[in-house]
């Protein structure tokens, strides 16, 4: 059945899936949601006999209903190909009682490849379908991984340009090197002096700037997004949770209908929202464990029903009293205080009430906080919030390595620690899948320092070689490619200069 999309802040104006992919963010600042959440029309037993590409089609066809079968299969086959270093695309690895869903086997060794490998195909197909004559300008803020994956996906794609903003001092050395060495005649990487939230806010302001968009249109350009606010990013992420479950089913690790828990390291909330969508498709997911690092705004929200970006919860008093400080951590992709995709969940648990959602988001903008109703909070019963600070994260990296020899990156370690703590506190022994979101090679310094502080003083690429010796896992080509790569992007700007930088890249100069 055909599914249309509308903004979380306006139920009335409906557009097709391809139009939503093309537009990225709704004109009113809201996020596109399907008018209803679909259900699988193929049994899990049938899905377990399919490869990743087959599962991807069966899931994505339910959401992207105005793409033809031929168009969608073309996008899938060209996305999930030899750029992944394993035929499984997203393998499951068992270690210390849980299954790690390795989402980092793509060309930039982070989970963002899972969606950003296909988004350029979905977007250029959407442009053809909708007669888009303008050149598409992908505008993206990144906390580390989205940027490189988007750059790699869109580099030299005809009819597109891409501008990525990242916090200059808020990503790992490898993350930054991956971005600033990106080749392509249509790409631009810009550091900002603020944090990720500043970059994300700046990008959203440009999307909502009618005068800027009109000026771009006059010069033949139109904005779109590669962040997880784009429904074309979110839908492909649903696939790997379905695939994980049917893989467990196929391998006899769960029986038909047996529920699993899913634990996801969470920043912008897109990855765990995809698991929530998978649950609504019909995948037997019991608990959705939302793992935060020291920037625990989501933990505080699930505990209290109040989302407060300005004040942190004092767990002893139960009050939001202390100033919430933005912390730079060893898991930088989670260093976020404004989790944009949470708005989609708020809309859904609010009974799809667009006026209510709009009012809450206005409160967040004006007051820095909002509180949901008890009725809405009751609908979040499937979610469990948890967090791991820097010491606990490092401890988990070290103990997992010492006990099993398996090495995980710091984002995955946050989730692994939260899952372990939740299991001990609750006694819940449900089979659990932990979303493993990045290769440890991307964060070699943090990983090896956790295993043994003796490594802290060594050079970054010396650490890569040491990690290779310890893990026995081949150094990814993505790392080898940047060892001696030339820096091609060295612009750093203030947040208020972001629009001017975009126009300069596009050759638009105000007289």
C-alpha positions in Angstrom: 0.0 0.0 0.0 1.2 3.5 -0.8 2.6 5.5 2.1 2.9 9.3 2.1 5.0 11.4 4.4 4.3 14.6 6.4 6.1 16.8 8.9 5.9 16.0 12.6 4.6 19.6 12.9 1.9 19.5 10.2 -0.2 16.4 9.4 -2.0 18.0 6.5 0.7 18.6 3.9 1.6 15.2 2.5 4.3 14.2 0.0 5.7 11.0 -1.5 8.7 9.1 -0.1 10.9 10.3 -2.9 10.0 13.9 -2.3 10.7 13.5 1.4 14.2 12.0 0.6 14.8 14.9 -1.8 13.7 17.6 0.6 15.4 16.1 3.8 13.9 18.5 6.3 10.3 19.8 6.3 9.9 23.5 5.5 8.4 24.1 9.0 11.5 22.6 10.7 9.8 19.3 11.5 11.0 15.9 10.5 9.2 13.7 7.9 7.3 10.7 9.2 5.2 8.1 7.4 1.5 8.6 7.7 1.5 5.1 9.3 4.1 2.6 10.3 3.9 -0.5 8.0 4.2 -4.2 8.9 6.2 -6.9 7.2 4.3 -8.6 4.4 6.9 -11.5 4.3 7.4 -13.9 7.2 10.5 -13.9 9.3 11.0 -17.6 8.2 11.1 -16.4 4.6 13.4 -13.5 5.4 15.9 -15.8 7.1 16.6 -17.5 3.8 17.5 -14.2 2.1 20.8 -12.4 1.9 21.2 -8.8 3.1 20.2 -7.3 -0.2 17.0 -9.4 -0.2 16.0 -8.4 3.3 16.8 -4.7 2.4 14.3 -4.8 -0.5 11.6 -6.4 1.6 12.0 -3.8 4.3 12.6 -0.7 2.2 9.7 -1.3 -0.2 7.3 -0.9 2.7 8.5 2.6 3.4 9.6 3.9 0.0 6.4 3.0 -1.9 6.7 5.3 -4.9 10.0 3.8 -5.9 9.5 1.0 -8.4 10.8 -2.5 -7.7 13.4 -1.9 -10.5 14.5 1.4 -9.0 14.8 0.1 -5.5 16.7 -3.0 -6.4 19.1 -1.0 -8.5 19.8 1.3 -5.5 20.3 -1.7 -3.1 22.5 -3.7 -5.5 24.8 -0.7 -6.1 25.0 0.3 -2.4 25.6 -3.1 -0.8 28.4 -4.4 -3.0 32.2 -4.9 -2.9 32.7 -1.6 -0.9 31.8 -3.8 2.1 34.6 -6.2 3.1 32.2 -9.0 4.0 29.4 -10.6 2.0 27.2 -10.6 5.1 27.4 -6.8 5.1 26.4 -6.7 8.8 27.8 -9.8 10.6 26.9 -10.9 14.2 29.8 -11.7 16.5 29.2 -13.4 19.8 31.3 -12.3 22.8 30.8 -12.5 26.5 27.2 -13.3 26.4 25.9 -10.9 23.8 25.8 -10.6 20.0 27.6 -7.6 18.5 26.1 -6.5 15.2 29.1 -5.2 13.4 27.9 -2.3 11.3 31.4 -1.0 10.3 32.4 -3.2 7.3 31.8 -0.4 4.8 34.3 1.9 3.1 34.5 4.4 6.0 34.4 1.8 8.8 31.4 3.2 10.7 27.7 2.3 10.8 26.8 5.4 8.8 28.0 3.5 5.7 24.9 1.3 6.1 22.6 4.1 5.1 25.0 6.5 3.3 26.0 3.9 0.8 22.5 3.9 -0.6 21.3 7.5 0.1 23.0 9.0 -3.0 21.2 6.4 -5.2 17.9 7.1 -3.5 18.4 10.8 -3.9 19.4 10.9 -7.5 16.6 8.5 -8.3 14.2 10.8 -6.5 15.5 13.8 -8.4 14.8 12.1 -11.7 11.3 11.0 -10.5 10.4 14.5 -9.5 11.9 16.4 -12.3 14.3 18.3 -10.1 16.3 20.6 -12.3 18.4 22.2 -9.6 21.8 20.9 -8.5 21.3 19.2 -5.1 23.4 20.7 -2.3 23.8 18.2 0.6 24.2 20.1 3.8 25.4 18.1 6.7 26.6 18.5 10.3 28.7 15.7 11.7 29.9 14.6 15.1 32.5 12.4 13.4 31.2 9.6 11.3 28.3 10.9 9.2 30.6 13.4 7.5 33.1 10.9 6.0 30.4 8.4 5.0 28.4 11.2 3.3 31.4 12.6 1.6 32.4 9.1 0.3 28.8 8.5 -0.8 28.3 11.7 -2.7 31.9 12.4 -4.0 31.7 13.2 -7.7 28.0 12.1 -8.0 26.6 14.1 -10.9 24.1 16.7 -10.0 25.1 17.0 -6.4 27.5 19.0 -4.1 28.1 18.3 -0.5 29.2 20.6 2.4 30.1 19.0 5.7 30.5 21.0 9.0 32.3 19.3 11.9 33.5 20.5 15.4 37.2 21.3 14.8 38.2 20.0 18.3 35.4 17.5 18.8 36.3 14.4 16.6 39.1 11.8 16.7 42.3 12.3 14.8 41.4 9.5 12.4 37.8 10.9 11.9 39.2 14.3 11.0 41.9 12.9 8.7 39.3 10.9 6.9 37.3 14.0 6.2 39.9 16.6 5.4 41.6 14.3 2.9 38.4 13.6 0.9 38.8 13.9 -2.8 36.1 15.0 -5.2 35.3 18.1 -7.2 31.9 18.6 -5.5 32.9 18.3 -1.8 33.8 20.8 0.9 34.7 20.1 4.5 34.6 22.9 7.1 35.6 22.9 10.7 33.7 25.1 13.1 34.9 26.5 16.4 31.9 25.2 18.3 30.6 21.8 19.2 28.3 19.4 17.2 25.1 21.0 18.5 26.3 24.3 17.2 27.0 22.8 13.8 23.7 21.0 13.7 21.8 24.2 14.8 23.6 26.2 12.1 22.6 23.6 9.4 19.0 23.6 10.5 18.9 27.4 10.4 20.1 27.4 6.8 17.4 24.9 5.9 14.8 27.2 7.5 16.2 30.4 6.0 13.7 31.2 3.2 15.8 34.1 1.8 18.9 31.9 1.6 16.9 29.1 -0.1 15.4 31.5 -2.6 18.9 32.9 -3.4 20.2 29.4 -4.0 17.2 28.5 -6.2 17.9 31.6 -8.3 21.4 30.2 -8.9 20.2 26.7 -9.7 20.7 25.0 -6.3 18.4 23.3 -3.8 19.3 22.1 -0.2 18.9 18.5 1.0 20.4 16.6 4.0 22.4 13.5 4.6 21.9 13.5 8.3 19.7 11.0 10.0 16.9 13.6 9.9 16.5 12.5 6.3 14.0 9.6 6.0 16.3 8.2 3.3 18.9 7.7 6.1 16.5 6.3 8.6 14.8 3.6 6.5 18.0 1.8 5.5 18.9 1.5 9.1 15.8 -0.4 9.9 17.0 -3.1 7.6 19.9 -4.3 9.8 17.8 -4.9 12.8 15.5 -7.1 10.8 18.5 -8.9 9.3 20.1 -9.4 12.8 17.0 -11.1 14.1 16.5 -13.4 11.1 20.2 -14.3 11.2 19.8 -15.3 14.9 16.7 -17.3 13.8 18.5 -19.0 10.9 21.4 -20.0 13.1 19.2 -21.4 15.8 20.2 -18.8 18.4 16.5 -17.8 18.9 13.3 -19.7 18.2 10.5 -18.4 16.1 8.8 -15.5 17.9 11.4 -15.4 20.7 12.1 -11.8 21.7 15.5 -10.1 21.8 16.7 -6.9 23.4 18.6 -4.4 21.3 21.2 -2.0 22.9 22.3 1.0 20.9 24.9 3.7 21.6 22.9 6.8 21.0 23.6 10.4 20.1 21.2 11.9 17.6 18.6 9.0 18.2 18.3 7.9 14.6 19.9 4.4 15.1 17.7 3.4 18.0 14.7 4.9 16.4 15.3 2.5 13.4 15.2 -0.4 15.9 11.8 1.0 17.2 10.6 1.0 13.6 11.8 -2.6 13.1 9.8 -3.6 16.2 6.7 -2.0 14.7 7.4 -4.0 11.5 6.9 -7.2 13.5 10.4 -8.0 14.7 10.1 -9.5 18.2 12.1 -6.8 20.1 11.4 -6.6 23.8 13.6 -3.8 25.2 15.2 -1.0 23.4 18.2 -0.1 25.6 19.3 3.5 24.9 22.9 3.9 25.9 24.4 7.3 26.5 27.9 8.5 27.4 28.6 11.3 29.9 26.4 13.6 27.8 23.4 11.8 29.3 20.5 14.0 28.2 18.6 11.0 26.8 19.1 8.9 30.0 17.7 11.8 32.0 14.7 12.0 29.6 13.8 8.3 29.8 14.1 8.5 33.6 11.9 11.6 34.1 10.0 12.4 30.9 11.7 15.8 30.8 14.1 16.7 28.1 16.4 19.4 29.3 19.4 20.5 27.3 20.4 23.2 29.8 20.2 21.4 33.2 21.4 17.9 34.3 19.4 15.6 36.5 20.7 15.2 40.0 19.9 11.5 40.6 19.9 11.9 44.4 17.4 14.7 44.6 15.6 13.8 41.3 15.7 17.5 40.3 17.2 19.2 37.2 19.4 21.5 39.2 23.0 21.6 37.9 24.1 23.3 34.7 24.4 20.6 31.9 27.8 21.0 30.5 28.7 19.7 27.0 31.5 17.1 27.5 34.1 16.0 25.0 34.5 12.3 25.4 36.3 9.3 23.9 33.0 8.5 22.1 32.6 11.8 20.1 29.8 10.7 17.8 27.6 10.6 21.0 28.7 14.0 22.2 25.3 15.6 21.5 22.8 17.4 23.7 20.1 18.0 21.1 19.0 14.6 19.8 17.0 15.6 16.7 15.5 12.2 15.8 13.8 12.1 19.2 11.2 14.4 17.8 9.9 11.6 15.6 9.4 9.4 18.7 7.8 12.2 20.6 5.3 12.7 17.7 4.4 9.0 17.7 3.9 8.6 21.4 2.0 11.8 21.5 -0.7 10.2 19.4 0.6 11.7 16.1 -0.6 15.1 17.4 1.2 17.6 15.2 0.1 20.6 17.3 1.4 19.0 20.5 4.7 18.1 18.9 5.1 21.7 17.5 4.4 23.1 21.0 7.0 20.9 22.7 9.7 21.7 20.1 8.9 25.4 20.6 9.4 25.0 24.3 12.7 23.3 23.7 13.8 26.2 21.4 12.6 29.0 23.8 13.2 27.5 27.2 15.7 24.7 26.6 13.4 22.0 27.9 10.1 20.3 27.7 8.2 17.6 29.6 5.9 15.0 28.1 2.6 13.8 29.6 2.3 10.7 31.8 0.3 9.1 29.0 3.1 9.7 26.6 5.7 8.5 29.1 3.7 5.2 29.5 4.2 4.6 25.8 7.9 4.6 26.3 7.8 1.5 28.5 9.8 -0.5 25.9 12.8 1.9 26.2 15.4 1.6 28.9 17.9 4.4 29.4 21.4 3.9 30.7 24.8 5.6 30.6 28.4 4.9 31.0 31.0 7.5 32.0 34.6 7.5 30.6 36.0 5.2 33.3 33.2 2.6 32.9 33.6 2.7 29.1 37.4 2.2 29.4 36.8 -0.6 31.9 34.5 -2.4 29.5 36.9 -2.2 26.6 39.7 -3.6 28.8 37.7 -6.4 30.4 36.1 -7.6 27.2 39.5 -7.8 25.6 41.1 -9.6 28.6 38.2 -12.1 28.8 37.6 -12.8 25.1 40.3 -11.1 23.0 37.5 -9.2 21.2 38.2 -5.4 20.8 35.4 -2.8 20.5 35.4 0.9 19.9 34.4 3.3 22.6 30.9 3.9 21.3 30.2 0.2 21.2 31.8 0.0 24.7 29.3 2.5 26.1 26.5 0.3 24.8 28.2 -2.9 26.1 28.7 -1.4 29.5 25.1 -0.2 29.7 23.8 -3.5 28.6 25.9 -5.4 31.2 24.7 -3.0 34.0 21.1 -3.3 32.9 21.3 -7.1 32.9 22.8 -7.2 36.4 20.3 -4.7 37.8 17.2 -6.2 36.2 18.0 -9.9 35.9 16.9 -9.8 32.3 18.5 -12.7 30.4 16.9 -12.0 27.1 19.2 -12.6 24.1 20.7 -9.2 23.3 22.1 -7.6 20.2 24.5 -4.7 20.7 24.9 -2.3 17.8 28.6 -2.1 17.2 28.9 1.2 15.4 32.5 1.7 14.5 35.7 -0.1 13.9 38.2 0.1 16.9 40.7 1.2 14.3 38.9 4.5 14.1 39.6 5.2 17.8 42.9 3.3 18.3 44.2 5.8 20.9 41.1 5.6 23.1 40.9 1.8 22.7 44.6 1.0 23.5 44.8 3.5 26.3 41.8 1.7 27.9 43.6 -1.7 27.5 46.9 -0.4 28.8 47.9 3.3 29.7 51.4 2.6 28.4 50.1 3.3 24.9 48.9 6.8 25.6 52.0 8.6 24.5 52.5 6.9 21.1 51.7 8.4 17.7 48.3 7.7 16.2 49.4 5.6 13.3 51.9 3.6 15.4 48.8 2.8 17.5 47.1 1.4 14.4 49.9 -1.1 14.0 49.8 -2.1 17.7 46.1 -2.6 17.5 46.6 -4.8 14.5 49.0 -7.0 16.5 46.6 -7.2 19.4 43.4 -7.8 17.6 44.6 -10.0 14.8 42.1 -8.1 12.6 43.4 -6.8 9.3 43.9 -3.0 9.1 41.0 -1.6 7.1 41.7 -0.1 3.7 40.1 3.1 5.0 42.9 3.5 7.5 45.7 2.6 5.1 44.3 5.2 2.6 44.8 8.1 5.0 48.2 7.3 6.4 50.0 9.7 3.9 47.0 11.4 2.3 47.3 15.1 1.7 45.0 17.5 3.6 42.7 19.1 1.0 40.3 20.9 3.3 41.6 23.3 5.9 38.8 25.9 6.4 37.7 26.7 9.9 34.9 29.2 10.6 32.6 30.6 13.3 29.0 29.2 13.3 27.6 32.6 12.1 29.9 32.3 9.1 28.5 29.0 7.9 26.0 30.4 5.3 28.7 32.6 3.8 31.0 29.5 3.5 28.3 27.6 1.7 27.6 30.4 -0.8 31.4 30.8 -1.4 31.7 27.1 -2.2 28.7 27.4 -4.6 30.2 30.5 -6.2 27.5 32.8 -5.0 28.8 36.2 -4.0 26.7 39.0 -2.6 27.4 42.3 -4.2 
